[in-house]
Amino acid sequence: MGSNFGEIFQALIPFIVLFAVFYFLLIRPQRTQAKRHREMIESLKKGDKIVSTGGFVCEVIKVEDTFFSVRLSDDSTARLSKDFVSFKVDDSAESSSTQPKK
């Protein structure tokens, strides 16, 4: 009976190691990234500039429960689902990219 348990345990060791590798290399980093993205979405406020998953650069003009009202240009506004916000545009990054290089 004891040797049977040892054989089963030895057969399970590769699966346990494989699960641990998948967890630490794939699952855990993805959860951390999703948490940071969710916190970024919740911290957005009026006046913040965002980039949608479609590549549109927008300015948030109103925060709603599941949507943002955004300004695409001076005369066009739209509603954007919070699920389709890719990232927030930093003002410092935007101003440094528009300055000419020397």
Phi and psi in radians as a Rosetta constraint file:
Dihedral C 1 N 2 CA 2 C 2 CIRCULARHARMONIC -1.171 0.35
Dihedral N 2 CA 2 C 2 N 3 CIRCULARHARMONIC -0.670 0.35
Dihedral C 2 N 3 CA 3 C 3 CIRCULARHARMONIC -1.239 0.35
Dihedral N 3 CA 3 C 3 N 4 CIRCULARHARMONIC -0.515 0.35
Dihedral C 3 N 4 CA 4 C 4 CIRCULARHARMONIC -1.147 0.35
Dihedral N 4 CA 4 C 4 N 5 CIRCULARHARMONIC -0.718 0.35
Dihedral C 4 N 5 CA 5 C 5 CIRCULARHARMONIC -1.120 0.35
Dihedral N 5 CA 5 C 5 N 6 CIRCULARHARMONIC -0.715 0.35
Dihedral C 5 N 6 CA 6 C 6 CIRCULARHARMONIC -1.094 0.35
Dihedral N 6 CA 6 C 6 N 7 CIRCULARHARMONIC -0.693 0.35
Dihedral C 6 N 7 CA 7 C 7 CIRCULARHARMONIC -1.161 0.35
Dihedral N 7 CA 7 C 7 N 8 CIRCULARHARMONIC -0.718 0.35
Dihedral C 7 N 8 CA 8 C 8 CIRCULARHARMONIC -1.130 0.35
Dihedral N 8 CA 8 C 8 N 9 CIRCULARHARMONIC -0.753 0.35
Dihedral C 8 N 9 CA 9 C 9 CIRCULARHARMONIC -1.092 0.35
Dihedral N 9 CA 9 C 9 N 10 CIRCULARHARMONIC -0.743 0.35
Dihedral C 9 N 10 CA 10 C 10 CIRCULARHARMONIC -1.123 0.35
Dihedral N 10 CA 10 C 10 N 11 CIRCULARHARMONIC -0.581 0.35
Dihedral C 10 N 11 CA 11 C 11 CIRCULARHARMONIC -1.259 0.35
Dihedral N 11 CA 11 C 11 N 12 CIRCULARHARMONIC -0.490 0.35
Dihedral C 11 N 12 CA 12 C 12 CIRCULARHARMONIC -1.485 0.35
Dihedral N 12 CA 12 C 12 N 13 CIRCULARHARMONIC -0.341 0.35
Dihedral C 12 N 13 CA 13 C 13 CIRCULARHARMONIC -0.970 0.35
Dihedral N 13 CA 13 C 13 N 14 CIRCULARHARMONIC -0.815 0.35
Dihedral C 13 N 14 CA 14 C 14 CIRCULARHARMONIC -1.058 0.35
Dihedral N 14 CA 14 C 14 N 15 CIRCULARHARMONIC -0.636 0.35
Dihedral C 14 N 15 CA 15 C 15 CIRCULARHARMONIC -1.198 0.35
Dihedral N 15 CA 15 C 15 N 16 CIRCULARHARMONIC -0.670 0.35
Dihedral C 15 N 16 CA 16 C 16 CIRCULARHARMONIC -1.136 0.35
Dihedral N 16 CA 16 C 16 N 17 CIRCULARHARMONIC -0.778 0.35
Dihedral C 16 N 17 CA 17 C 17 CIRCULARHARMONIC -1.113 0.35
Dihedral N 17 CA 17 C 17 N 18 CIRCULARHARMONIC -0.737 0.35
Dihedral C 17 N 18 CA 18 C 18 CIRCULARHARMONIC -1.089 0.35
Dihedral N 18 CA 18 C 18 N 19 CIRCULARHARMONIC -0.751 0.35
Dihedral C 18 N 19 CA 19 C 19 CIRCULARHARMONIC -1.084 0.35
Dihedral N 19 CA 19 C 19 N 20 CIRCULARHARMONIC -0.745 0.35
Dihedral C 19 N 20 CA 20 C 20 CIRCULARHARMONIC -1.088 0.35
Dihedral N 20 CA 20 C 20 N 21 CIRCULARHARMONIC -0.731 0.35
Dihedral C 20 N 21 CA 21 C 21 CIRCULARHARMONIC -1.108 0.35
Dihedral N 21 CA 21 C 21 N 22 CIRCULARHARMONIC -0.816 0.35
Dihedral C 21 N 22 CA 22 C 22 CIRCULARHARMONIC -1.051 0.35
Dihedral N 22 CA 22 C 22 N 23 CIRCULARHARMONIC -0.723 0.35
Dihedral C 22 N 23 CA 23 C 23 CIRCULARHARMONIC -1.097 0.35
Dihedral N 23 CA 23 C 23 N 24 CIRCULARHARMONIC -0.871 0.35
Dihedral C 23 N 24 CA 24 C 24 CIRCULARHARMONIC -1.364 0.35
Dihedral N 24 CA 24 C 24 N 25 CIRCULARHARMONIC -0.407 0.35
Dihedral C 24 N 25 CA 25 C 25 CIRCULARHARMONIC -1.702 0.35
Dihedral N 25 CA 25 C 25 N 26 CIRCULARHARMONIC -0.427 0.35
Dihedral C 25 N 26 CA 26 C 26 CIRCULARHARMONIC -2.107 0.35
Dihedral N 26 CA 26 C 26 N 27 CIRCULARHARMONIC -0.988 0.35
Dihedral C 26 N 27 CA 27 C 27 CIRCULARHARMONIC -1.228 0.35
Dihedral N 27 CA 27 C 27 N 28 CIRCULARHARMONIC -0.874 0.35
Dihedral C 27 N 28 CA 28 C 28 CIRCULARHARMONIC -1.104 0.35
Dihedral N 28 CA 28 C 28 N 29 CIRCULARHARMONIC -0.832 0.35
Dihedral C 28 N 29 CA 29 C 29 CIRCULARHARMONIC -1.081 0.35
Dihedral N 29 CA 29 C 29 N 30 CIRCULARHARMONIC -0.621 0.35
Dihedral C 29 N 30 CA 30 C 30 CIRCULARHARMONIC -1.165 0.35
Dihedral N 30 CA 30 C 30 N 31 CIRCULARHARMONIC -0.706 0.35
Dihedral C 30 N 31 CA 31 C 31 CIRCULARHARMONIC -1.106 0.35
Dihedral N 31 CA 31 C 31 N 32 CIRCULARHARMONIC -0.731 0.35
Dihedral C 31 N 32 CA 32 C 32 CIRCULARHARMONIC -1.105 0.35
Dihedral N 32 CA 32 C 32 N 33 CIRCULARHARMONIC -0.766 0.35
Dihedral C 32 N 33 CA 33 C 33 CIRCULARHARMONIC -1.131 0.35
Dihedral N 33 CA 33 C 33 N 34 CIRCULARHARMONIC -0.719 0.35
Dihedral C 33 N 34 CA 34 C 34 CIRCULARHARMONIC -1.128 0.35
Dihedral N 34 CA 34 C 34 N 35 CIRCULARHARMONIC -0.656 0.35
Dihedral C 34 N 35 CA 35 C 35 CIRCULARHARMONIC -1.147 0.35
Dihedral N 35 CA 35 C 35 N 36 CIRCULARHARMONIC -0.773 0.35
Dihedral C 35 N 36 CA 36 C 36 CIRCULARHARMONIC -1.094 0.35
Dihedral N 36 CA 36 C 36 N 37 CIRCULARHARMONIC -0.705 0.35
Dihedral C 36 N 37 CA 37 C 37 CIRCULARHARMONIC -1.148 0.35
Dihedral N 37 CA 37 C 37 N 38 CIRCULARHARMONIC -0.741 0.35
Dihedral C 37 N 38 CA 38 C 38 CIRCULARHARMONIC -1.094 0.35
Dihedral N 38 CA 38 C 38 N 39 CIRCULARHARMONIC -0.724 0.35
Dihedral C 38 N 39 CA 39 C 39 CIRCULARHARMONIC -1.135 0.35
Dihedral N 39 CA 39 C 39 N 40 CIRCULARHARMONIC -0.666 0.35
Dihedral C 39 N 40 CA 40 C 40 CIRCULARHARMONIC -1.120 0.35
Dihedral N 40 CA 40 C 40 N 41 CIRCULARHARMONIC -0.748 0.35
Dihedral C 40 N 41 CA 41 C 41 CIRCULARHARMONIC -1.069 0.35
Dihedral N 41 CA 41 C 41 N 42 CIRCULARHARMONIC -0.773 0.35
Dihedral C 41 N 42 CA 42 C 42 CIRCULARHARMONIC -1.212 0.35
Dihedral N 42 CA 42 C 42 N 43 CIRCULARHARMONIC -0.424 0.35
Dihedral C 42 N 43 CA 43 C 43 CIRCULARHARMONIC -1.548 0.35
Dihedral N 43 CA 43 C 43 N 44 CIRCULARHARMONIC -0.100 0.35
Dihedral C 43 N 44 CA 44 C 44 CIRCULARHARMONIC -1.169 0.35
Dihedral N 44 CA 44 C 44 N 45 CIRCULARHARMONIC 2.473 0.35
Dihedral C 44 N 45 CA 45 C 45 CIRCULARHARMONIC -2.427 0.35
Dihedral N 45 CA 45 C 45 N 46 CIRCULARHARMONIC 3.071 0.35
Dihedral C 45 N 46 CA 46 C 46 CIRCULARHARMONIC -1.008 0.35
Dihedral N 46 CA 46 C 46 N 47 CIRCULARHARMONIC 2.332 0.35
Dihedral C 46 N 47 CA 47 C 47 CIRCULARHARMONIC 1.699 0.35
Dihedral N 47 CA 47 C 47 N 48 CIRCULARHARMONIC -0.270 0.35
Dihedral C 47 N 48 CA 48 C 48 CIRCULARHARMONIC -1.257 0.35
Dihedral N 48 CA 48 C 48 N 49 CIRCULARHARMONIC 2.514 0.35
Dihedral C 48 N 49 CA 49 C 49 CIRCULARHARMONIC -1.743 0.35
Dihedral N 49 CA 49 C 49 N 50 CIRCULARHARMONIC 2.375 0.35
Dihedral C 49 N 50 CA 50 C 50 CIRCULARHARMONIC -2.307 0.35
Dihedral N 50 CA 50 C 50 N 51 CIRCULARHARMONIC 2.861 0.35
Dihedral C 50 N 51 CA 51 C 51 CIRCULARHARMONIC -2.079 0.35
Dihedral N 51 CA 51 C 51 N 52 CIRCULARHARMONIC 2.241 0.35
Dihedral C 51 N 52 CA 52 C 52 CIRCULARHARMONIC -1.417 0.35
Dihedral N 52 CA 52 C 52 N 53 CIRCULARHARMONIC 2.935 0.35
Dihedral C 52 N 53 CA 53 C 53 CIRCULARHARMONIC -1.165 0.35
Dihedral N 53 CA 53 C 53 N 54 CIRCULARHARMONIC -0.335 0.35
Dihedral C 53 N 54 CA 54 C 54 CIRCULARHARMONIC -1.458 0.35
Dihedral N 54 CA 54 C 54 N 55 CIRCULARHARMONIC -0.114 0.35
Dihedral C 54 N 55 CA 55 C 55 CIRCULARHARMONIC 1.703 0.35
Dihedral N 55 CA 55 C 55 N 56 CIRCULARHARMONIC 0.060 0.35
Dihedral C 55 N 56 CA 56 C 56 CIRCULARHARMONIC -1.364 0.35
Dihedral N 56 CA 56 C 56 N 57 CIRCULARHARMONIC 2.330 0.35
Dihedral C 56 N 57 CA 57 C 57 CIRCULARHARMONIC -1.632 0.35
Dihedral N 57 CA 57 C 57 N 58 CIRCULARHARMONIC 2.106 0.35
Dihedral C 57 N 58 CA 58 C 58 CIRCULARHARMONIC -2.259 0.35
Dihedral N 58 CA 58 C 58 N 59 CIRCULARHARMONIC 2.798 0.35
Dihedral C 58 N 59 CA 59 C 59 CIRCULARHARMONIC -1.984 0.35
Dihedral N 59 CA 59 C 59 N 60 CIRCULARHARMONIC 2.272 0.35
Dihedral C 59 N 60 CA 60 C 60 CIRCULARHARMONIC -1.269 0.35
Dihedral N 60 CA 60 C 60 N 61 CIRCULARHARMONIC 2.209 0.35
Dihedral C 60 N 61 CA 61 C 61 CIRCULARHARMONIC -1.973 0.35
Dihedral N 61 CA 61 C 61 N 62 CIRCULARHARMONIC -0.304 0.35
Dihedral C 61 N 62 CA 62 C 62 CIRCULARHARMONIC -2.756 0.35
Dihedral N 62 CA 62 C 62 N 63 CIRCULARHARMONIC 2.359 0.35
Dihedral C 62 N 63 CA 63 C 63 CIRCULARHARMONIC -1.778 0.35
Dihedral N 63 CA 63 C 63 N 64 CIRCULARHARMONIC 2.193 0.35
Dihedral C 63 N 64 CA 64 C 64 CIRCULARHARMONIC -2.043 0.35
Dihedral N 64 CA 64 C 64 N 65 CIRCULARHARMONIC -3.063 0.35
Dihedral C 64 N 65 CA 65 C 65 CIRCULARHARMONIC -1.083 0.35
Dihedral N 65 CA 65 C 65 N 66 CIRCULARHARMONIC -0.965 0.35
Dihedral C 65 N 66 CA 66 C 66 CIRCULARHARMONIC -2.081 0.35
Dihedral N 66 CA 66 C 66 N 67 CIRCULARHARMONIC 0.015 0.35
Dihedral C 66 N 67 CA 67 C 67 CIRCULARHARMONIC -2.306 0.35
Dihedral N 67 CA 67 C 67 N 68 CIRCULARHARMONIC 2.808 0.35
Dihedral C 67 N 68 CA 68 C 68 CIRCULARHARMONIC -2.029 0.35
Dihedral N 68 CA 68 C 68 N 69 CIRCULARHARMONIC 2.437 0.35
Dihedral C 68 N 69 CA 69 C 69 CIRCULARHARMONIC -1.560 0.35
Dihedral N 69 CA 69 C 69 N 70 CIRCULARHARMONIC 2.201 0.35
Dihedral C 69 N 70 CA 70 C 70 CIRCULARHARMONIC -2.207 0.35
Dihedral N 70 CA 70 C 70 N 71 CIRCULARHARMONIC 2.688 0.35
Dihedral C 70 N 71 CA 71 C 71 CIRCULARHARMONIC -1.843 0.35
Dihedral N 71 CA 71 C 71 N 72 CIRCULARHARMONIC 2.112 0.35
Dihedral C 71 N 72 CA 72 C 72 CIRCULARHARMONIC -1.510 0.35
Dihedral N 72 CA 72 C 72 N 73 CIRCULARHARMONIC -0.668 0.35
Dihedral C 72 N 73 CA 73 C 73 CIRCULARHARMONIC -2.615 0.35
Dihedral N 73 CA 73 C 73 N 74 CIRCULARHARMONIC -3.001 0.35
Dihedral C 73 N 74 CA 74 C 74 CIRCULARHARMONIC -1.058 0.35
Dihedral N 74 CA 74 C 74 N 75 CIRCULARHARMONIC -0.565 0.35
Dihedral C 74 N 75 CA 75 C 75 CIRCULARHARMONIC -2.065 0.35
Dihedral N 75 CA 75 C 75 N 76 CIRCULARHARMONIC 0.222 0.35
Dihedral C 75 N 76 CA 76 C 76 CIRCULARHARMONIC -2.329 0.35
Dihedral N 76 CA 76 C 76 N 77 CIRCULARHARMONIC 2.304 0.35
Dihedral C 76 N 77 CA 77 C 77 CIRCULARHARMONIC -2.194 0.35
Dihedral N 77 CA 77 C 77 N 78 CIRCULARHARMONIC 2.818 0.35
Dihedral C 77 N 78 CA 78 C 78 CIRCULARHARMONIC -2.698 0.35
Dihedral N 78 CA 78 C 78 N 79 CIRCULARHARMONIC 2.930 0.35
Dihedral C 78 N 79 CA 79 C 79 CIRCULARHARMONIC -1.844 0.35
Dihedral N 79 CA 79 C 79 N 80 CIRCULARHARMONIC 2.321 0.35
Dihedral C 79 N 80 CA 80 C 80 CIRCULARHARMONIC -2.150 0.35
Dihedral N 80 CA 80 C 80 N 81 CIRCULARHARMONIC 2.242 0.35
Dihedral C 80 N 81 CA 81 C 81 CIRCULARHARMONIC -1.154 0.35
Dihedral N 81 CA 81 C 81 N 82 CIRCULARHARMONIC 2.489 0.35
Dihedral C 81 N 82 CA 82 C 82 CIRCULARHARMONIC -1.091 0.35
Dihedral N 82 CA 82 C 82 N 83 CIRCULARHARMONIC -0.387 0.35
Dihedral C 82 N 83 CA 83 C 83 CIRCULARHARMONIC -1.219 0.35
Dihedral N 83 CA 83 C 83 N 84 CIRCULARHARMONIC -0.299 0.35
Dihedral C 83 N 84 CA 84 C 84 CIRCULARHARMONIC -1.897 0.35
Dihedral N 84 CA 84 C 84 N 85 CIRCULARHARMONIC 0.366 0.35
Dihedral C 84 N 85 CA 85 C 85 CIRCULARHARMONIC -1.582 0.35
Dihedral N 85 CA 85 C 85 N 86 CIRCULARHARMONIC 2.144 0.35
Dihedral C 85 N 86 CA 86 C 86 CIRCULARHARMONIC -1.486 0.35
Dihedral N 86 CA 86 C 86 N 87 CIRCULARHARMONIC -0.970 0.35
Dihedral C 86 N 87 CA 87 C 87 CIRCULARHARMONIC -2.799 0.35
Dihedral N 87 CA 87 C 87 N 88 CIRCULARHARMONIC 2.899 0.35
Dihedral C 87 N 88 CA 88 C 88 CIRCULARHARMONIC -1.620 0.35
Dihedral N 88 CA 88 C 88 N 89 CIRCULARHARMONIC 2.403 0.35
Dihedral C 88 N 89 CA 89 C 89 CIRCULARHARMONIC -1.536 0.35
Dihedral N 89 CA 89 C 89 N 90 CIRCULARHARMONIC 2.160 0.35
Dihedral C 89 N 90 CA 90 C 90 CIRCULARHARMONIC -1.374 0.35
Dihedral N 90 CA 90 C 90 N 91 CIRCULARHARMONIC 2.419 0.35
Dihedral C 90 N 91 CA 91 C 91 CIRCULARHARMONIC -1.111 0.35
Dihedral N 91 CA 91 C 91 N 92 CIRCULARHARMONIC -0.653 0.35
Dihedral C 91 N 92 CA 92 C 92 CIRCULARHARMONIC -1.180 0.35
Dihedral N 92 CA 92 C 92 N 93 CIRCULARHARMONIC -0.675 0.35
Dihedral C 92 N 93 CA 93 C 93 CIRCULARHARMONIC -1.211 0.35
Dihedral N 93 CA 93 C 93 N 94 CIRCULARHARMONIC -0.650 0.35
Dihedral C 93 N 94 CA 94 C 94 CIRCULARHARMONIC -1.207 0.35
Dihedral N 94 CA 94 C 94 N 95 CIRCULARHARMONIC -0.730 0.35
Dihedral C 94 N 95 CA 95 C 95 CIRCULARHARMONIC -1.234 0.35
Dihedral N 95 CA 95 C 95 N 96 CIRCULARHARMONIC -0.582 0.35
Dihedral C 95 N 96 CA 96 C 96 CIRCULARHARMONIC -1.267 0.35
Dihedral N 96 CA 96 C 96 N 97 CIRCULARHARMONIC -0.496 0.35
Dihedral C 96 N 97 CA 97 C 97 CIRCULARHARMONIC -1.385 0.35
Dihedral N 97 CA 97 C 97 N 98 CIRCULARHARMONIC -0.361 0.35
Dihedral C 97 N 98 CA 98 C 98 CIRCULARHARMONIC -1.582 0.35
Dihedral N 98 CA 98 C 98 N 99 CIRCULARHARMONIC -0.225 0.35
Dihedral C 98 N 99 CA 99 C 99 CIRCULARHARMONIC -1.363 0.35
Dihedral N 99 CA 99 C 99 N 100 CIRCULARHARMONIC 2.441 0.35
Dihedral C 99 N 100 CA 100 C 100 CIRCULARHARMONIC -1.178 0.35
Dihedral N 100 CA 100 C 100 N 101 CIRCULARHARMONIC 2.571 0.35
Dihedral C 100 N 101 CA 101 C 101 CIRCULARHARMONIC -1.440 0.35
Dihedral N 101 CA 101 C 101 N 102 CIRCULARHARMONIC 2.555 0.35
